[in-house]
Amino acid sequence: QVKQLSEKAHGVVTLFLIAIALALSHHINPVLAFVLGSSVVFINCISPLTFIYIQRYKNKINGPWDEAVPIRRGNKMEGL
């Protein structure tokens, strides 16, 4: 219950801070506010959705950094 409340509160605070940053930057320069808003949307929405989308095309690559997988043949252990 605390975790759910914390996640909701985190989202609300984040949106509030983004709104304040956009409002204050709009007073300085409207183009700056547009660039800031576009960057926030890209980083927080488009990039994660892109990673989720391209995850289906990911290939599993085995290399020397993986743990060894022993192969049993008969009574002997090979690959150690």
Backbone hydrogen bonds in HBPLUS format (Angstrom, degrees):
<---DONOR---> <-ACCEPTOR-->    atom                        ^
c    i                          cat <-CA-CA->   ^        H-A-AA   ^      H-
h    n   atom  resd res      DA  || num        DHA   H-A  angle D-A-AA Bond
n    s   type  num  typ     dist DA aas  dist angle  dist       angle   num
A0005-LEU N   A0001-GLN O   3.09 MM   4  6.28 163.5  2.12 147.6 152.0     1
A0006-SER N   A0002-VAL O   2.81 MM   4  5.93 152.6  1.89 145.9 154.4     2
A0007-GLU N   A0003-LYS O   2.91 MM   4  6.14 156.1  1.97 150.0 155.5     3
A0008-LYS N   A0004-GLN O   3.10 MM   4  6.32 160.3  2.14 147.4 152.4     4
A0009-ALA N   A0005-LEU O   2.90 MM   4  6.06 161.0  1.94 148.1 154.0     5
A0010-HIS N   A0006-SER O   2.85 MM   4  5.99 153.0  1.92 145.2 152.9     6
A0011-GLY N   A0007-GLU O   3.06 MM   4  6.28 156.7  2.12 144.2 149.7     7
A0012-VAL N   A0008-LYS O   2.99 MM   4  6.26 159.2  2.04 151.3 156.7     8
A0013-VAL N   A0009-ALA O   2.92 MM   4  6.07 168.5  1.93 153.8 156.9     9
A0014-THR N   A0010-HIS O   2.95 MM   4  6.04 157.4  2.00 145.8 152.5    10
A0015-LEU N   A0011-GLY O   3.04 MM   4  6.23 166.9  2.06 149.4 152.3    11
A0016-PHE N   A0012-VAL O   2.94 MM   4  6.11 154.9  2.00 147.8 155.5    12
A0017-LEU N   A0013-VAL O   2.93 MM   4  6.13 160.9  1.96 151.2 155.5    13
A0018-ILE N   A0014-THR O   2.96 MM   4  6.18 155.8  2.02 150.7 157.7    14
A0019-ALA N   A0015-LEU O   2.96 MM   4  6.11 157.2  2.01 144.6 150.8    15
A0020-ILE N   A0016-PHE O   2.99 MM   4  6.28 156.0  2.05 148.2 154.5    16
A0021-ALA N   A0017-LEU O   2.95 MM   4  6.14 163.2  1.97 147.2 151.8    17
A0022-LEU N   A0018-ILE O   2.90 MM   4  6.11 159.0  1.94 151.1 156.8    18
A0023-ALA N   A0019-ALA O   2.93 MM   4  6.08 159.9  1.97 147.8 153.5    19
A0024-LEU N   A0020-ILE O   2.91 MM   4  6.08 167.1  1.93 155.8 159.1    20
A0025-SER N   A0021-ALA O   2.94 MM   4  5.99 156.6  1.99 143.5 150.5    21
A0026-HIS N   A0022-LEU O   2.90 MM   4  5.94 138.4  2.08 139.1 150.1    22
A0027-HIS N   A0023-ALA O   3.34 MM   4  6.66 141.8  2.49 139.5 147.5    23
A0029-ASN N   A0025-SER O   2.87 MM   4  6.08 177.9  1.87 159.9 159.3    24
A0032-LEU N   A0029-ASN O   3.06 MM   3  5.21 119.0  2.45 101.1 115.8    25
A0033-ALA N   A0029-ASN O   3.13 MM   4  6.53 152.8  2.21 150.6 158.4    26
A0034-PHE N   A0030-PRO O   3.00 MM   4  6.29 152.5  2.07 144.3 151.4    27
A0035-VAL N   A0031-VAL O   2.92 MM   4  6.21 161.1  1.96 152.3 157.0    28
A0036-LEU N   A0032-LEU O   2.86 MM   4  6.04 162.3  1.89 150.6 155.9    29
A0037-GLY N   A0033-ALA O   2.85 MM   4  5.97 164.6  1.87 148.0 152.6    30
A0038-SER N   A0034-PHE O   2.85 MM   4  5.98 159.9  1.89 148.5 154.3    31
A0039-SER N   A0035-VAL O   2.92 MM   4  6.05 155.9  1.98 145.7 152.4    32
A0040-VAL N   A0036-LEU O   2.95 MM   4  6.19 159.1  1.99 151.3 156.8    33
A0041-VAL N   A0037-GLY O   3.01 MM   4  6.22 164.2  2.04 150.0 153.9    34
A0042-PHE N   A0038-SER O   2.92 MM   4  6.06 160.7  1.95 147.6 153.4    35
A0043-ILE N   A0039-SER O   2.88 MM   4  6.01 172.4  1.89 154.7 156.9    36
A0044-ASN N   A0040-VAL O   2.92 MM   4  5.85 162.4  1.95 148.7 154.2    37
A0045-CYS N   A0041-VAL O   2.89 MM   4  5.41 143.8  2.02 139.3 146.4    38
A0046-ILE N   A0041-VAL O   3.32 MM   5  6.75 156.1  2.38 144.2 151.1    39
A0047-SER N   A0042-PHE O   2.94 MM   5  6.05 162.1  1.97 173.1 170.5    40
A0049-LEU N   A0045-CYS O   3.25 MM   4  6.31 159.8  2.29 146.0 152.1    41
A0050-THR N   A0046-ILE O   2.90 MM   4  6.06 147.7  2.00 148.2 157.5    42
A0051-PHE N   A0047-SER O   3.01 MM   4  6.33 158.7  2.06 154.9 160.0    43
A0052-ILE N   A0048-PRO O   2.96 MM   4  6.23 155.3  2.03 148.6 155.4    44
A0053-TYR N   A0049-LEU O   2.94 MM   4  6.11 154.7  2.00 142.9 149.9    45
A0054-ILE N   A0050-THR O   2.92 MM   4  6.18 164.3  1.94 156.9 160.0    46
A0055-GLN N   A0051-PHE O   3.13 MM   4  6.05 121.0  2.50 135.1 147.7    47
A0057-TYR N   A0054-ILE O   3.06 MM   3  5.46 150.1  2.15 109.3 118.0    48
A0058-LYS N   A0055-GLN O   3.19 MM   3  5.24 165.8  2.22 108.3 111.4    49
A0066-ASP N   A0063-GLY O   3.13 MM   3  5.79 168.9  2.14 120.9 124.3    50
A0071-ILE N   A0078-GLU O   3.18 MM   7  5.46 165.6  2.20 145.9 149.4    51
A0078-GLU N   A0071-ILE O   3.11 MM   7  5.46 171.8  2.12 160.0 160.1    52
A0073-ARG N   A0076-LYS O   3.31 MM   3  5.73 168.1  2.32 159.6 162.7    53
A0076-LYS N   A0073-ARG O   3.27 MM   3  5.73 155.0  2.34 133.5 131.2    54
